[in-house]
């Protein structure tokens, strides 16, 4: 009886992580739109806006890093 050989297992894709980060980024963007629409935001809302901008930037950097890693991996295959 002959059994199938597994020569190489597929590498896990970073795409689910990128997708999750994109969803989170869009949630922050929508909240920012809501805050920016307020004519007189409170101090707490102003602080939230600053925090959301920083979070969005961090997520954007993470997504770019994952894309570069994926592109580098794909070009090696």
WOGISUL-V699119 format. One record per residue. N is the residue number from 1. OMEGA is omega in whole degrees, 0 to 359 (none if undefined). D_CENTER is the distance of its C-alpha to the mean C-alpha in Angstrom with 2 decimals. Layout:
# WOGISUL-V699119
n->N omega->OMEGA d_center->D_CENTER
n->N omega->OMEGA d_center->D_CENTER
This chain:
# WOGISUL-V699119
n->1 omega->182 d_center->47.33
n->2 omega->178 d_center->44.50
n->3 omega->179 d_center->40.92
n->4 omega->177 d_center->37.83
n->5 omega->175 d_center->36.29
n->6 omega->182 d_center->32.59
n->7 omega->180 d_center->32.11
n->8 omega->176 d_center->28.38
n->9 omega->178 d_center->25.60
n->10 omega->178 d_center->22.47
n->11 omega->177 d_center->19.56
n->12 omega->182 d_center->16.61
n->13 omega->176 d_center->13.89
n->14 omega->185 d_center->10.36
n->15 omega->177 d_center->9.49
n->16 omega->178 d_center->9.29
n->17 omega->178 d_center->6.61
n->18 omega->179 d_center->4.61
n->19 omega->179 d_center->6.21
n->20 omega->179 d_center->5.69
n->21 omega->178 d_center->2.24
n->22 omega->178 d_center->4.19
n->23 omega->180 d_center->6.98
n->24 omega->179 d_center->6.65
n->25 omega->180 d_center->6.36
n->26 omega->176 d_center->9.27
n->27 omega->178 d_center->11.06
n->28 omega->180 d_center->11.29
n->29 omega->179 d_center->12.46
n->30 omega->179 d_center->15.02
n->31 omega->177 d_center->16.27
n->32 omega->178 d_center->16.73
n->33 omega->179 d_center->18.71
n->34 omega->181 d_center->20.82
n->35 omega->181 d_center->21.55
n->36 omega->180 d_center->22.43
n->37 omega->181 d_center->24.78
n->38 omega->181 d_center->26.87
n->39 omega->182 d_center->29.95
n->40 omega->180 d_center->30.61
n->41 omega->177 d_center->27.63
n->42 omega->177 d_center->28.65
n->43 omega->179 d_center->28.00
n->44 omega->179 d_center->25.57
n->45 omega->176 d_center->23.65
n->46 omega->178 d_center->23.73
n->47 omega->178 d_center->22.30
n->48 omega->179 d_center->19.55
n->49 omega->178 d_center->18.73
n->50 omega->180 d_center->18.61
n->51 omega->180 d_center->16.41
n->52 omega->178 d_center->13.88
n->53 omega->179 d_center->13.96
n->54 omega->179 d_center->13.36
n->55 omega->179 d_center->10.40
n->56 omega->180 d_center->8.82
n->57 omega->178 d_center->9.94
n->58 omega->179 d_center->8.73
n->59 omega->178 d_center->5.00
n->60 omega->177 d_center->6.18
n->61 omega->179 d_center->8.15
n->62 omega->179 d_center->6.08
n->63 omega->180 d_center->4.55
n->64 omega->178 d_center->8.26
n->65 omega->179 d_center->9.63
n->66 omega->179 d_center->8.53
n->67 omega->179 d_center->9.87
n->68 omega->178 d_center->12.89
n->69 omega->180 d_center->13.57
n->70 omega->179 d_center->13.54
n->71 omega->178 d_center->15.71
n->72 omega->178 d_center->17.93
n->73 omega->182 d_center->18.40
n->74 omega->181 d_center->19.16
n->75 omega->178 d_center->21.65
n->76 omega->183 d_center->23.40
n->77 omega->none d_center->24.08
